[in-house]
Amino acid sequence: MKRKAKLPIEILGLLLGLLWLSPFYLMIVNSFKTKREIFSDTLKLPEIFSFENYIVAFTQLDFLKTFMNSLIITVASVTIIIVFSSMAAYALSRNKSKTSTIIFFMFVAAMLIPFQSVMIPLVTIFGKMDMLNRSGLVFMYLGFGASLSIFLYHGTLNSIPKSLDEAATIDGANKFQIFWYIIFPMLKPITITVGILNTIWIWNDYLLPSLVINQEGMETIPLKMFFFFGEYTKQWHLALAGLTIGIIPVIIAYFFAQKQIIKGISEGAVK
């Protein structure tokens, strides 16, 4: 009886799973087709599974160089977000006062500010400071990524008893040692969550890099992908092959860390 009661939920879950996978199906299947095959029937399997699109896309994207550009920016940005957000959340969670509460809610409120509303003044200010480069881009990512990261860290830190800090203080540890040697290792699930969420966002971001580092030889994968979309022609077969190559690293990272992500989000949401 219980099995029959769960059957509709299982069917619904299966249908939702197929719906979620449908964009991946369209992307991967059409990445093996010619342009003519894509426009004749998008859902149909290709007549011949040829890797020619992937070879051409790999070459035209200058993929190794472009991949390294994306990797450097993503790793640097995510590392800085994790370091500063975790320290800020620790300070806010351990120093309870009206001021810390106001600061925390300011970070939470900042998540509601759309990027488009600050886009022009941000680029103008950074241009005057001569920071429209990789370093400036990483600094911007810290500003935009800190709010959600602090929120998640803060919720997890509230569940860690202060008695650990007090015991470490009695043993002669300072605040720096307490955080990095005792507290931070306990934040592993939420750290992986913060890392993956920011990695997906930064890796796939197009708008901010297009405003900051849209220079020859400095393009990230999303920027370089625009190469396939000209004024008079759109090379969908090559673009889909390039997109498939570009998302593989993020998908691999996500599948390896998915359990930690779910655990971290559930812990970080607890206040």
C-alpha atoms as a printed R data frame, in Angstrom:
    type eleno elety resid chain resno      x      y       z
1   ATOM     1    CA   MET     A     1  0.000  0.000   0.000
2   ATOM     2    CA   LYS     A     2  2.785  2.395   0.866
3   ATOM     3    CA   ARG     A     3  4.477  1.564  -2.423
4   ATOM     4    CA   LYS     A     4  1.329  2.493  -4.360
5   ATOM     5    CA   ALA     A     5  1.003  5.754  -2.411
6   ATOM     6    CA   LYS     A     6  4.563  6.732  -3.354
7   ATOM     7    CA   LEU     A     7  4.130  5.831  -7.036
8   ATOM     8    CA   PRO     A     8  2.627  9.215  -8.144
9   ATOM     9    CA   ILE     A     9  5.443 11.063  -6.375
10  ATOM    10    CA   GLU     A    10  8.061  8.843  -8.028
11  ATOM    11    CA   ILE     A    11  6.491  9.399 -11.464
12  ATOM    12    CA   LEU     A    12  6.387 13.156 -10.855
13  ATOM    13    CA   GLY     A    13 10.034 13.074  -9.777
14  ATOM    14    CA   LEU     A    14 10.973 11.122 -12.910
15  ATOM    15    CA   LEU     A    15  9.148 13.596 -15.156
16  ATOM    16    CA   LEU     A    16 10.803 16.554 -13.431
17  ATOM    17    CA   GLY     A    17 14.184 14.844 -13.808
18  ATOM    18    CA   LEU     A    18 13.620 14.340 -17.535
19  ATOM    19    CA   LEU     A    19 12.509 17.971 -17.854
20  ATOM    20    CA   TRP     A    20 15.696 19.095 -16.091
21  ATOM    21    CA   LEU     A    21 17.844 16.909 -18.354
22  ATOM    22    CA   SER     A    22 16.148 18.032 -21.584
23  ATOM    23    CA   PRO     A    23 18.416 21.106 -22.134
24  ATOM    24    CA   PHE     A    24 21.481 18.866 -21.762
25  ATOM    25    CA   TYR     A    25 20.003 16.442 -24.275
26  ATOM    26    CA   LEU     A    26 19.400 19.235 -26.783
27  ATOM    27    CA   MET     A    27 22.861 20.666 -26.284
28  ATOM    28    CA   ILE     A    28 24.780 17.388 -26.532
29  ATOM    29    CA   VAL     A    29 22.742 15.862 -29.380
30  ATOM    30    CA   ASN     A    30 22.852 19.011 -31.511
31  ATOM    31    CA   SER     A    31 26.575 19.466 -30.874
32  ATOM    32    CA   PHE     A    32 27.160 16.450 -33.160
33  ATOM    33    CA   LYS     A    33 24.962 17.756 -35.993
34  ATOM    34    CA   THR     A    34 25.603 19.997 -38.951
35  ATOM    35    CA   LYS     A    35 23.904 23.389 -39.071
36  ATOM    36    CA   ARG     A    36 21.385 22.044 -41.591
37  ATOM    37    CA   GLU     A    37 20.480 19.087 -39.364
38  ATOM    38    CA   ILE     A    38 19.894 21.378 -36.376
39  ATOM    39    CA   PHE     A    39 17.406 23.555 -38.241
40  ATOM    40    CA   SER     A    40 15.664 20.617 -39.923
41  ATOM    41    CA   ASP     A    41 14.940 18.687 -36.696
42  ATOM    42    CA   THR     A    42 16.278 19.786 -33.327
43  ATOM    43    CA   LEU     A    43 15.074 16.754 -31.350
44  ATOM    44    CA   LYS     A    44 16.232 14.074 -33.777
45  ATOM    45    CA   LEU     A    45 19.460 12.166 -33.177
46  ATOM    46    CA   PRO     A    46 22.282 13.020 -35.610
47  ATOM    47    CA   GLU     A    47 22.740 10.785 -38.638
48  ATOM    48    CA   ILE     A    48 26.457 10.452 -37.865
49  ATOM    49    CA   PHE     A    49 28.090 11.087 -34.484
50  ATOM    50    CA   SER     A    50 31.111 13.039 -35.683
51  ATOM    51    CA   PHE     A    51 33.533 14.900 -33.413
52  ATOM    52    CA   GLU     A    52 34.397 17.385 -36.160
53  ATOM    53    CA   ASN     A    53 32.384 20.152 -34.440
54  ATOM    54    CA   TYR     A    54 34.348 19.615 -31.242
55  ATOM    55    CA   ILE     A    55 37.693 19.742 -33.031
56  ATOM    56    CA   VAL     A    56 36.784 22.965 -34.859
57  ATOM    57    CA   ALA     A    57 35.293 24.564 -31.726
58  ATOM    58    CA   PHE     A    58 38.338 23.577 -29.654
59  ATOM    59    CA   THR     A    59 40.632 25.214 -32.200
60  ATOM    60    CA   GLN     A    60 38.629 28.369 -32.861
61  ATOM    61    CA   LEU     A    61 38.073 28.988 -29.157
62  ATOM    62    CA   ASP     A    62 41.815 28.625 -28.501
63  ATOM    63    CA   PHE     A    63 40.395 26.482 -25.739
64  ATOM    64    CA   LEU     A    64 43.482 25.778 -23.617
65  ATOM    65    CA   LYS     A    65 44.322 29.474 -23.271
66  ATOM    66    CA   THR     A    66 40.694 30.472 -22.767
67  ATOM    67    CA   PHE     A    67 40.235 27.665 -20.246
68  ATOM    68    CA   MET     A    68 43.232 28.886 -18.257
69  ATOM    69    CA   ASN     A    69 41.834 32.442 -18.242
70  ATOM    70    CA   SER     A    70 38.538 31.170 -16.820
71  ATOM    71    CA   LEU     A    71 40.318 28.876 -14.365
72  ATOM    72    CA   ILE     A    72 42.614 31.591 -12.976
73  ATOM    73    CA   ILE     A    73 39.763 34.063 -12.490
74  ATOM    74    CA   THR     A    74 37.414 31.468 -10.996
75  ATOM    75    CA   VAL     A    75 39.933 29.929  -8.579
76  ATOM    76    CA   ALA     A    76 41.223 33.321  -7.413
77  ATOM    77    CA   SER     A    77 37.714 34.726  -6.951
78  ATOM    78    CA   VAL     A    78 36.300 31.695  -5.141
79  ATOM    79    CA   THR     A    79 39.327 31.440  -2.838
80  ATOM    80    CA   ILE     A    80 39.083 35.090  -1.816
81  ATOM    81    CA   ILE     A    81 35.303 34.846  -1.347
82  ATOM    82    CA   ILE     A    82 35.706 31.804   0.929
83  ATOM    83    CA   VAL     A    83 38.484 33.383   3.020
84  ATOM    84    CA   PHE     A    84 36.907 36.794   3.572
85  ATOM    85    CA   SER     A    85 33.296 35.605   3.841
86  ATOM    86    CA   SER     A    86 34.083 32.938   6.419
87  ATOM    87    CA   MET     A    87 36.092 35.394   8.537
88  ATOM    88    CA   ALA     A    88 33.394 38.062   8.293
89  ATOM    89    CA   ALA     A    89 30.653 35.579   9.208
90  ATOM    90    CA   TYR     A    90 32.707 34.337  12.170
91  ATOM    91    CA   ALA     A    91 33.169 37.882  13.474
92  ATOM    92    CA   LEU     A    92 29.467 38.664  13.073
93  ATOM    93    CA   SER     A    93 28.281 35.425  14.694
94  ATOM    94    CA   ARG     A    94 30.630 35.592  17.680
95  ATOM    95    CA   ASN     A    95 30.223 39.295  18.446
96  ATOM    96    CA   LYS     A    96 26.515 39.669  19.088
97  ATOM    97    CA   SER     A    97 25.432 43.296  19.191
98  ATOM    98    CA   LYS     A    98 23.054 45.694  17.472
99  ATOM    99    CA   THR     A    99 25.875 46.790  15.200
100 ATOM   100    CA   SER     A   100 26.752 43.263  14.093
101 ATOM   101    CA   THR     A   101 23.071 42.493  13.509
102 ATOM   102    CA   ILE     A   102 22.663 45.606  11.341
103 ATOM   103    CA   ILE     A   103 25.802 44.754   9.357
104 ATOM   104    CA   PHE     A   104 24.605 41.189   8.815
105 ATOM   105    CA   PHE     A   105 21.198 42.315   7.555
106 ATOM   106    CA   MET     A   106 22.918 44.818   5.275
107 ATOM   107    CA   PHE     A   107 24.783 41.899   3.679
108 ATOM   108    CA   VAL     A   108 21.512 39.978   3.346
109 ATOM   109    CA   ALA     A   109 19.767 43.018   1.830
110 ATOM   110    CA   ALA     A   110 22.625 43.412  -0.665
111 ATOM   111    CA   MET     A   111 21.546 40.126  -2.274
112 ATOM   112    CA   LEU     A   112 18.416 41.900  -3.493
113 ATOM   113    CA   ILE     A   113 20.308 44.602  -5.406
114 ATOM   114    CA   PRO     A   114 20.385 43.737  -9.130
115 ATOM   115    CA   PHE     A   115 23.756 43.991 -10.825
116 ATOM   116    CA   GLN     A   116 22.325 46.085 -13.663
117 ATOM   117    CA   SER     A   117 21.515 48.924 -11.237
118 ATOM   118    CA   VAL     A   118 25.181 49.357 -10.224
119 ATOM   119    CA   MET     A   119 26.807 48.225 -13.466
120 ATOM   120    CA   ILE     A   120 27.582 51.644 -15.003
121 ATOM   121    CA   PRO     A   121 28.854 53.426 -11.844
122 ATOM   122    CA   LEU     A   122 30.897 50.350 -10.885
123 ATOM   123    CA   VAL     A   123 32.712 50.199 -14.216
124 ATOM   124    CA   THR     A   124 33.191 53.987 -14.191
125 ATOM   125    CA   ILE     A   125 34.774 53.984 -10.727
126 ATOM   126    CA   PHE     A   126 37.035 51.016 -11.445
127 ATOM   127    CA   GLY     A   127 38.022 52.583 -14.770
128 ATOM   128    CA   LYS     A   128 39.199 55.730 -12.977
129 ATOM   129    CA   MET     A   129 41.218 53.545 -10.593
130 ATOM   130    CA   ASP     A   130 42.772 51.681 -13.563
131 ATOM   131    CA   MET     A   131 41.344 48.383 -12.311
132 ATOM   132    CA   LEU     A   132 39.539 47.139 -15.402
133 ATOM   133    CA   ASN     A   133 41.671 44.003 -15.394
134 ATOM   134    CA   ARG     A   134 41.752 40.544 -13.813
135 ATOM   135    CA   SER     A   135 42.516 41.902 -10.334
136 ATOM   136    CA   GLY     A   136 39.619 44.330 -10.553
137 ATOM   137    CA   LEU     A   137 37.309 41.574 -11.772
138 ATOM   138    CA   VAL     A   138 38.251 39.321  -8.848
139 ATOM   139    CA   PHE     A   139 37.631 42.201  -6.442
140 ATOM   140    CA   MET     A   140 34.193 42.767  -7.996
141 ATOM   141    CA   TYR     A   141 33.331 39.096  -7.648
142 ATOM   142    CA   LEU     A   142 34.212 39.330  -3.963
143 ATOM   143    CA   GLY     A   143 31.787 42.209  -3.555
144 ATOM   144    CA   PHE     A   144 28.937 40.486  -5.354
145 ATOM   145    CA   GLY     A   145 29.563 37.004  -3.943
146 ATOM   146    CA   ALA     A   146 30.184 37.896  -0.301
147 ATOM   147    CA   SER     A   147 26.543 38.490   0.665
148 ATOM   148    CA   LEU     A   148 25.209 34.989  -0.007
149 ATOM   149    CA   SER     A   149 28.426 33.385   1.247
150 ATOM   150    CA   ILE     A   150 28.310 35.280   4.551
151 ATOM   151    CA   PHE     A   151 24.646 34.364   4.960
152 ATOM   152    CA   LEU     A   152 25.400 30.655   4.527
153 ATOM   153    CA   TYR     A   153 28.487 30.720   6.767
154 ATOM   154    CA   HIS     A   154 26.654 32.719   9.431
155 ATOM   155    CA   GLY     A   155 23.877 30.146   9.731
156 ATOM   156    CA   THR     A   156 26.374 27.305  10.114
157 ATOM   157    CA   LEU     A   157 28.522 29.177  12.640
158 ATOM   158    CA   ASN     A   158 25.483 29.823  14.828
159 ATOM   159    CA   SER     A   159 25.127 26.052  15.239
160 ATOM   160    CA   ILE     A   160 28.723 25.674  16.474
161 ATOM   161    CA   PRO     A   161 28.866 26.181  20.270
162 ATOM   162    CA   LYS     A   162 30.936 29.079  21.625
163 ATOM   163    CA   SER     A   163 32.314 26.737  24.281
164 ATOM   164    CA   LEU     A   164 34.855 25.552  21.703
165 ATOM   165    CA   ASP     A   165 36.181 29.101  21.402
166 ATOM   166    CA   GLU     A   166 36.281 29.490  25.166
167 ATOM   167    CA   ALA     A   167 38.135 26.198  25.653
168 ATOM   168    CA   ALA     A   168 40.693 27.156  23.012
169 ATOM   169    CA   THR     A   169 41.141 30.586  24.605
170 ATOM   170    CA   ILE     A   170 41.853 28.965  27.966
171 ATOM   171    CA   ASP     A   171 44.501 26.826  26.233
172 ATOM   172    CA   GLY     A   172 46.192 30.008  25.006
173 ATOM   173    CA   ALA     A   173 44.952 30.216  21.394
174 ATOM   174    CA   ASN     A   174 44.272 33.608  19.856
175 ATOM   175    CA   LYS     A   175 41.301 34.490  17.630
176 ATOM   176    CA   PHE     A   176 43.228 33.713  14.445
177 ATOM   177    CA   GLN     A   177 44.275 30.266  15.682
178 ATOM   178    CA   ILE     A   178 40.789 29.490  17.004
179 ATOM   179    CA   PHE     A   179 39.180 30.238  13.668
180 ATOM   180    CA   TRP     A   180 41.647 28.614  11.266
181 ATOM   181    CA   TYR     A   181 42.629 25.552  13.318
182 ATOM   182    CA   ILE     A   182 39.362 24.751  15.120
183 ATOM   183    CA   ILE     A   183 36.338 26.444  13.559
184 ATOM   184    CA   PHE     A   184 37.202 26.544   9.865
185 ATOM   185    CA   PRO     A   185 37.807 22.760   9.527
186 ATOM   186    CA   MET     A   186 34.290 22.269  10.933
187 ATOM   187    CA   LEU     A   187 32.913 24.410   8.110
188 ATOM   188    CA   LYS     A   188 33.961 21.961   5.380
189 ATOM   189    CA   PRO     A   189 30.420 21.150   4.095
190 ATOM   190    CA   ILE     A   190 29.356 24.784   3.828
191 ATOM   191    CA   THR     A   191 32.751 25.768   2.391
192 ATOM   192    CA   ILE     A   192 32.295 23.237  -0.416
193 ATOM   193    CA   THR     A   193 28.774 24.574  -0.964
194 ATOM   194    CA   VAL     A   194 29.974 28.175  -1.143
195 ATOM   195    CA   GLY     A   195 32.806 27.129  -3.436
196 ATOM   196    CA   ILE     A   196 30.615 25.240  -5.913
197 ATOM   197    CA   LEU     A   197 27.831 27.847  -5.998
198 ATOM   198    CA   ASN     A   198 30.299 30.645  -6.689
199 ATOM   199    CA   THR     A   199 32.257 28.517  -9.158
200 ATOM   200    CA   ILE     A   200 29.150 27.852 -11.260
201 ATOM   201    CA   TRP     A   201 28.219 31.535 -11.201
202 ATOM   202    CA   ILE     A   202 31.685 32.918 -11.990
203 ATOM   203    CA   TRP     A   203 32.564 30.233 -14.554
204 ATOM   204    CA   ASN     A   204 29.395 30.934 -16.553
205 ATOM   205    CA   ASP     A   205 29.310 34.715 -16.096
206 ATOM   206    CA   TYR     A   206 29.335 36.743 -19.306
207 ATOM   207    CA   LEU     A   207 28.188 40.277 -18.476
208 ATOM   208    CA   LEU     A   208 30.767 41.344 -15.874
209 ATOM   209    CA   PRO     A   209 33.838 40.014 -17.745
210 ATOM   210    CA   SER     A   210 32.531 41.611 -20.947
211 ATOM   211    CA   LEU     A   211 32.606 44.991 -19.191
212 ATOM   212    CA   VAL     A   212 35.950 44.536 -17.436
213 ATOM   213    CA   ILE     A   213 38.352 42.324 -19.422
214 ATOM   214    CA   ASN     A   214 36.946 42.240 -22.948
215 ATOM   215    CA   GLN     A   215 40.441 42.300 -24.471
216 ATOM   216    CA   GLU     A   216 42.231 40.094 -26.983
217 ATOM   217    CA   GLY     A   217 43.830 37.106 -25.261
218 ATOM   218    CA   MET     A   218 42.100 37.739 -21.913
219 ATOM   219    CA   GLU     A   219 38.666 36.295 -22.719
220 ATOM   220    CA   THR     A   220 36.950 33.730 -20.528
221 ATOM   221    CA   ILE     A   221 35.008 30.837 -22.071
222 ATOM   222    CA   PRO     A   222 31.618 32.660 -22.116
223 ATOM   223    CA   LEU     A   223 33.252 35.693 -23.758
224 ATOM   224    CA   LYS     A   224 35.056 33.626 -26.365
225 ATOM   225    CA   MET     A   225 31.851 31.742 -27.111
226 ATOM   226    CA   PHE     A   226 30.462 34.938 -28.615
227 ATOM   227    CA   PHE     A   227 32.886 34.296 -31.498
228 ATOM   228    CA   PHE     A   228 30.322 31.891 -32.981
229 ATOM   229    CA   PHE     A   229 27.536 34.487 -33.106
230 ATOM   230    CA   GLY     A   230 28.195 37.042 -35.845
231 ATOM   231    CA   GLU     A   231 25.993 39.790 -37.222
232 ATOM   232    CA   TYR     A   232 24.797 37.739 -40.192
233 ATOM   233    CA   THR     A   233 25.370 34.136 -39.160
234 ATOM   234    CA   LYS     A   234 25.118 31.991 -36.058
235 ATOM   235    CA   GLN     A   235 27.180 28.798 -35.913
236 ATOM   236    CA   TRP     A   236 24.979 26.850 -33.507
237 ATOM   237    CA   HIS     A   237 26.653 23.516 -34.211
238 ATOM   238    CA   LEU     A   238 30.067 24.879 -33.159
239 ATOM   239    CA   ALA     A   239 28.658 26.926 -30.281
240 ATOM   240    CA   LEU     A   240 26.912 23.895 -28.771
241 ATOM   241    CA   ALA     A   241 30.089 21.836 -29.080
242 ATOM   242    CA   GLY     A   242 32.043 24.613 -27.363
243 ATOM   243    CA   LEU     A   243 29.426 24.910 -24.605
244 ATOM   244    CA   THR     A   244 29.575 21.162 -23.987
245 ATOM   245    CA   ILE     A   245 33.355 21.312 -23.589
246 ATOM   246    CA   GLY     A   246 33.085 24.385 -21.366
247 ATOM   247    CA   ILE     A   247 30.620 22.966 -18.839
248 ATOM   248    CA   ILE     A   248 32.379 19.623 -18.351
249 ATOM   249    CA   PRO     A   249 34.759 20.857 -15.561
250 ATOM   250    CA   VAL     A   250 31.899 22.370 -13.527
251 ATOM   251    CA   ILE     A   251 29.701 19.283 -13.901
252 ATOM   252    CA   ILE     A   252 32.540 17.010 -12.757
253 ATOM   253    CA   ALA     A   253 33.191 19.229  -9.725
254 ATOM   254    CA   TYR     A   254 29.480 19.310  -8.870
255 ATOM   255    CA   PHE     A   255 28.994 15.539  -9.029
256 ATOM   256    CA   PHE     A   256 31.976 14.941  -6.761
257 ATOM   257    CA   ALA     A   257 30.726 17.464  -4.189
258 ATOM   258    CA   GLN     A   258 26.926 17.185  -4.469
259 ATOM   259    CA   LYS     A   259 26.456 15.470  -1.081
260 ATOM   260    CA   GLN     A   260 28.486 18.150   0.657
261 ATOM   261    CA   ILE     A   261 26.543 20.875  -1.190
262 ATOM   262    CA   ILE     A   262 23.159 19.599   0.002
263 ATOM   263    CA   LYS     A   263 24.461 19.136   3.540
264 ATOM   264    CA   GLY     A   264 26.053 22.588   3.568
265 ATOM   265    CA   ILE     A   265 22.949 24.388   2.316
266 ATOM   266    CA   SER     A   266 20.735 22.655   4.908
267 ATOM   267    CA   GLU     A   267 23.164 23.590   7.687
268 ATOM   268    CA   GLY     A   268 23.698 27.153   6.431
269 ATOM   269    CA   ALA     A   269 19.973 27.842   6.311
270 ATOM   270    CA   VAL     A   270 19.578 27.085  10.042
271 ATOM   271    CA   LYS     A   271 19.595 30.157  12.287
